[in-house]
Amino acid sequence: MTTTQKLSMRDQMVATIAELFERDERTALVLAAVSATQFAPILQRYPQRALNLGIMEQSMIGVAAGFALEGFIPFAHTITPFLVERPLEQLKDDFCYQGLGGNFLSIGASYDYSTDGPTHHGPADVPLLMQLPDMQIVVPGTAHELDQLLQAAYANGSPTYYRTSVAEHNEHLDIEFGKLKVIKQGSQATVIAVGPSLEYVLPAVEGLDVTLLYCTTVAPFDKETLRAYASKGEIVVVEPYYEGALVPGISAALEDMPTRIKAIGVPRQFLHRYGTLEQYNAALRLTPEEIHRRIEQFL
């Protein structure tokens, strides 16, 4: 979708799904109250394939699976912990186990709802979904990338999670589903920036002799590109969710070479204090200055 006005990821999600509804009669939408206002035109125009179930997230996934069994391509949406953690068993049994295709789009990760406390935080989403066989995981870094990735993969027949956030980077990149993008090349190490983390990683690697790879598809992970650009086996991955989720995939890709991996991301802890996104990043050492220092220490 081409727009002249910069949209947030949430607005882009609504716009892209609306466009897909117009041209693909197989599309279906199931909501659990969240974003019902934004999706009101779709709910009103397509009542046979667009439903708002209210605050029933587990039922939302079950109904989406019903649409998939009838040949539709469902989209299910709510905020991160209510889309991933609350109905995790339904995602596992209703979609992954049965081999159904569907699209699960969240908002609020990791702590966009910073003042609502840990019940509304979502840094565990990607690590949890990595445990589900056949679940694809997409972490766009901008609204433009979300549109590109959703348009490319929404009908690929696999259960696919799209993680949207308020945080974005400011680069305009053409990316491809399932592929790492080479931003720059160096000889000392390979740094992988996931989604919105690129905003902090780009200034963090200034002056460092490293290769920078940009990742928007966490699963399936692009092992081939990593192998081609990680000759030294010194890897740093910067993730916008609980740190370490990509480590198994990186290890599997480089299993035949000596490898050291440093994971930088949200620490595995509850966040008990309230603050802005910027204050959280500073407290969790996820600023460009801290990331630069941690990479230098690792190397």
C-alpha positions as CSV (number, residue, x, y, z in Angstrom):
1,M,0.0,0.0,0.0
2,T,1.4,3.4,-1.0
3,T,0.6,6.4,1.2
4,T,1.7,10.0,1.3
5,Q,1.2,10.3,5.1
6,K,3.3,8.5,7.6
7,L,1.1,6.0,9.5
8,S,1.8,4.3,12.8
9,M,2.1,0.5,12.6
10,R,-1.4,0.2,14.1
11,D,-2.9,2.5,11.5
12,Q,-1.0,0.7,8.8
13,M,-2.3,-2.6,10.1
14,V,-5.9,-1.4,9.7
15,A,-5.3,0.1,6.3
16,T,-3.6,-3.0,4.9
17,I,-6.2,-5.4,6.2
18,A,-8.9,-3.1,4.8
19,E,-7.2,-3.2,1.4
20,L,-6.9,-7.0,1.5
21,F,-10.6,-7.2,2.4
22,E,-11.4,-5.2,-0.7
23,R,-9.6,-7.5,-3.1
24,D,-9.6,-11.0,-1.4
25,E,-13.0,-12.5,-0.5
26,R,-11.2,-15.2,1.5
27,T,-10.1,-12.7,4.2
28,A,-11.8,-12.8,7.7
29,L,-11.3,-10.7,10.8
30,V,-11.9,-11.6,14.5
31,L,-11.4,-9.0,17.2
32,A,-11.4,-9.2,21.0
33,A,-12.7,-5.7,21.6
34,V,-9.3,-4.0,21.0
35,S,-9.2,-1.7,18.0
36,A,-12.9,-2.2,17.3
37,T,-13.3,1.6,16.6
38,Q,-10.4,1.5,14.0
39,F,-11.9,-1.6,12.3
40,A,-15.5,-0.3,12.5
41,P,-15.9,0.2,8.7
42,I,-14.8,-3.4,8.1
43,L,-17.1,-4.8,10.8
44,Q,-20.0,-2.9,9.4
45,R,-19.4,-3.6,5.7
46,Y,-18.5,-7.3,6.1
47,P,-20.6,-8.7,9.0
48,Q,-20.4,-12.3,7.6
49,R,-16.6,-12.4,7.9
50,A,-15.7,-9.7,10.4
51,L,-16.6,-10.2,14.0
52,N,-15.9,-8.5,17.4
53,L,-16.3,-11.1,20.1
54,G,-15.5,-8.8,23.0
55,I,-13.0,-9.7,25.7
56,M,-12.8,-13.4,24.8
57,E,-9.3,-13.9,23.4
58,Q,-9.3,-17.7,23.6
59,S,-12.6,-17.8,21.7
60,M,-11.2,-15.3,19.2
61,I,-8.5,-17.8,18.2
62,G,-11.0,-20.7,18.1
63,V,-13.3,-18.7,15.9
64,A,-10.4,-17.7,13.6
65,A,-9.5,-21.4,13.3
66,G,-13.1,-22.1,12.3
67,F,-12.8,-19.5,9.5
68,A,-9.6,-21.2,8.4
69,L,-11.2,-24.6,8.3
70,E,-13.9,-23.2,6.0
71,G,-11.3,-21.9,3.6
72,F,-10.9,-18.3,4.8
73,I,-7.7,-16.5,5.6
74,P,-8.3,-15.1,9.2
75,F,-6.8,-12.1,10.9
76,A,-7.0,-12.1,14.7
77,H,-6.0,-9.0,16.7
78,T,-5.6,-7.7,20.2
79,I,-2.8,-6.4,22.5
80,T,0.2,-8.5,22.9
81,P,-0.2,-10.5,26.2
82,F,-3.9,-11.2,25.4
83,L,-3.1,-12.4,21.9
84,V,-0.1,-14.6,22.8
85,E,0.0,-15.6,26.5
86,R,-3.7,-15.9,27.3
87,P,-4.7,-18.1,24.3
88,L,-1.3,-19.8,23.8
89,E,-2.9,-23.3,24.0
90,Q,-5.4,-22.3,21.3
91,L,-2.7,-21.1,19.0
92,K,-0.8,-24.4,19.6
93,D,-3.8,-26.8,19.2
94,D,-6.2,-24.9,16.8
95,F,-3.6,-23.6,14.3
96,C,-0.1,-25.1,14.6
97,Y,-1.2,-28.7,15.4
98,Q,-3.9,-28.7,12.7
99,G,-1.6,-27.0,10.1
100,L,-4.0,-24.1,9.5
101,G,-3.0,-20.7,8.1
102,G,-3.8,-17.5,9.9
103,N,-2.5,-14.1,10.8
104,F,-2.2,-12.9,14.4
105,L,-1.4,-9.2,14.8
106,S,-0.6,-7.6,18.1
107,I,-0.1,-4.1,19.4
108,G,1.7,-2.9,22.5
109,A,4.9,-4.8,22.5
110,S,7.1,-4.8,24.5
111,Y,6.0,-2.1,26.9
112,D,4.1,0.4,24.8
113,Y,1.5,0.3,27.5
114,S,4.2,1.2,29.9
115,T,1.9,2.7,32.6
116,D,-0.4,-0.3,32.7
117,G,2.0,-2.6,34.4
118,P,3.2,-6.1,33.6
119,T,-0.3,-7.4,32.9
120,H,-0.2,-5.3,29.7
121,H,3.5,-5.7,28.9
122,G,4.5,-8.1,26.2
123,P,8.2,-8.9,26.1
124,A,7.6,-12.7,26.3
125,D,5.6,-13.0,23.1
126,V,8.4,-13.9,20.7
127,P,10.2,-16.3,23.0
128,L,6.9,-18.1,23.8
129,L,5.8,-18.4,20.1
130,M,9.3,-19.7,19.2
131,Q,8.3,-22.9,21.1
132,L,5.4,-23.6,18.7
133,P,6.3,-25.8,15.7
134,D,5.5,-24.1,12.4
135,M,4.7,-20.7,13.9
136,Q,6.1,-17.9,11.7
137,I,7.1,-14.7,13.5
138,V,7.4,-11.3,11.9
139,V,8.9,-8.2,13.7
140,P,8.6,-5.2,11.4
141,G,10.6,-2.1,12.2
142,T,8.3,0.4,10.5
143,A,4.7,0.7,9.2
144,H,6.0,0.5,5.7
145,E,7.7,-2.8,6.5
146,L,4.5,-4.1,8.1
147,D,2.6,-3.4,4.9
148,Q,5.3,-5.1,2.8
149,L,5.5,-8.2,5.0
150,L,1.7,-8.6,5.5
151,Q,1.0,-8.2,1.8
152,A,3.6,-10.8,1.0
153,A,2.8,-13.5,3.5
154,Y,-0.8,-13.2,4.7
155,A,-2.0,-16.0,2.4
156,N,1.0,-18.3,2.7
157,G,-0.9,-21.0,4.5
158,S,1.1,-20.8,7.8
159,P,0.2,-19.5,11.2
160,T,2.0,-16.2,11.3
161,Y,2.5,-13.6,14.1
162,Y,3.0,-9.9,13.3
163,R,4.5,-7.9,16.2
164,T,3.7,-4.2,15.9
165,S,4.9,-1.5,18.2
166,V,5.0,2.2,18.8
167,A,8.7,2.0,18.5
168,E,10.0,2.3,14.9
169,H,13.3,3.1,13.2
170,N,13.7,5.9,10.7
171,E,15.2,4.1,7.8
172,H,13.2,3.4,4.6
173,L,14.2,-0.2,3.6
174,D,12.9,-2.6,1.1
175,I,12.8,-5.9,2.9
176,E,11.8,-9.4,2.0
177,F,9.8,-11.9,4.1
178,G,12.2,-14.6,5.5
179,K,15.4,-12.8,4.5
180,L,18.0,-10.9,6.4
181,K,19.0,-7.5,4.9
182,V,22.7,-6.5,4.8
183,I,23.1,-2.9,6.0
184,K,26.9,-2.7,6.2
185,Q,29.9,-5.1,6.1
186,G,32.8,-5.3,8.5
187,S,35.4,-7.9,9.6
188,Q,35.3,-8.0,13.4
189,A,31.9,-9.4,14.2
190,T,28.3,-9.7,12.9
191,V,25.5,-7.7,14.6
192,I,21.9,-8.6,14.0
193,A,19.3,-5.9,14.7
194,V,15.7,-7.1,15.0
195,G,12.8,-4.8,13.9
196,P,12.6,-1.5,15.7
197,S,15.9,-2.2,17.4
198,L,17.6,-0.9,14.3
199,E,16.9,2.6,15.5
200,Y,19.3,2.1,18.4
201,V,21.8,-0.3,16.7
202,L,22.7,2.0,13.8
203,P,24.3,4.7,16.0
204,A,25.6,2.0,18.3
205,V,27.8,0.4,15.6
206,E,29.2,3.7,14.3
207,G,32.9,3.4,14.3
208,L,32.9,-0.4,14.8
209,D,34.3,-2.7,12.2
210,V,31.2,-5.0,12.1
211,T,28.8,-6.4,9.7
212,L,25.2,-5.3,10.4
213,L,22.3,-7.5,9.3
214,Y,18.7,-6.4,9.7
215,C,16.1,-9.0,10.7
216,T,12.3,-8.7,10.3
217,T,11.4,-12.4,10.0
218,V,12.5,-14.1,13.2
219,A,10.9,-17.5,12.2
220,P,11.7,-18.9,9.7
221,F,15.2,-17.5,10.3
222,D,17.5,-16.8,7.3
223,K,20.4,-19.2,8.1
224,E,21.9,-18.9,4.7
225,T,22.5,-15.2,4.8
226,L,23.9,-15.4,8.3
227,R,26.3,-18.1,7.3
228,A,27.5,-16.0,4.3
229,Y,28.3,-13.0,6.5
230,A,29.4,-14.5,9.8
231,S,32.8,-16.0,8.9
232,K,34.3,-15.2,12.3
233,G,31.5,-16.6,14.4
234,E,31.4,-13.5,16.7
235,I,27.7,-12.6,16.8
236,V,25.7,-9.9,18.6
237,V,21.9,-10.0,18.4
238,V,19.8,-7.0,19.6
239,E,16.2,-7.9,20.1
240,P,13.2,-5.8,21.2
241,Y,11.7,-8.6,23.4
242,Y,13.1,-10.9,26.1
243,E,16.8,-11.4,25.1
244,G,18.0,-14.6,23.7
245,A,15.0,-15.8,21.6
246,L,17.1,-15.9,18.4
247,V,20.1,-17.6,20.0
248,P,19.0,-21.2,19.1
249,G,18.4,-20.2,15.5
250,I,21.8,-18.6,15.3
251,S,23.5,-21.5,16.9
252,A,21.8,-23.9,14.5
253,A,22.9,-21.8,11.5
254,L,26.5,-21.8,12.6
255,E,26.7,-25.2,14.2
256,D,29.8,-26.2,12.2
257,M,32.0,-23.3,13.4
258,P,33.2,-22.0,16.8
259,T,30.7,-19.3,17.8
260,R,30.2,-16.8,20.6
261,I,26.9,-15.1,20.8
262,K,25.9,-12.0,22.8
263,A,22.1,-11.4,23.2
264,I,21.0,-7.9,24.0
265,G,17.3,-7.2,24.6
266,V,14.7,-6.8,27.3
267,P,16.0,-8.5,30.5
268,R,13.9,-11.4,31.8
269,Q,12.4,-9.6,34.7
270,F,9.2,-7.9,35.7
271,L,9.1,-4.2,35.3
272,H,7.7,-2.8,38.6
273,R,8.2,0.9,37.9
274,Y,6.2,3.1,35.6
275,G,7.6,5.4,32.9
276,T,7.8,6.3,29.3
277,L,9.2,4.1,26.5
278,E,12.4,6.2,26.6
279,Q,12.7,5.8,30.4
280,Y,12.3,2.0,30.1
281,N,15.0,1.8,27.4
282,A,17.3,3.8,29.5
283,A,16.7,1.7,32.6
284,L,17.1,-1.5,30.7
285,R,20.4,-0.4,29.0
286,L,18.9,-0.3,25.5
287,T,20.1,3.1,24.5
288,P,22.6,3.5,21.6
289,E,25.4,4.4,24.0
290,E,24.8,1.3,26.2
291,I,24.5,-1.0,23.3
292,H,27.7,0.4,21.9
293,R,29.5,-0.2,25.2
294,R,28.1,-3.7,25.6
295,I,29.2,-4.7,22.0
296,E,32.7,-3.3,22.7
297,Q,32.9,-5.2,26.0
298,F,31.9,-8.5,24.2
299,L,34.5,-8.0,21.5
